């Protein structure tokens, strides 16, 4: 599982919404995207561990 794939999906979801700091859905997506993009190495390590534990497949079809 590649972190870039999940980040791309978060980016797609946040662009489906109009930027609205008063909308919790937009705020959650915006800040999750920003945080993960700054911590890609750590997020990839987390995903690798989740795959190893069997909590995620190696890859998800898009």
Helices and strands as residue ranges (DSSP letters): H 3-15, H 24-38, H 40-53
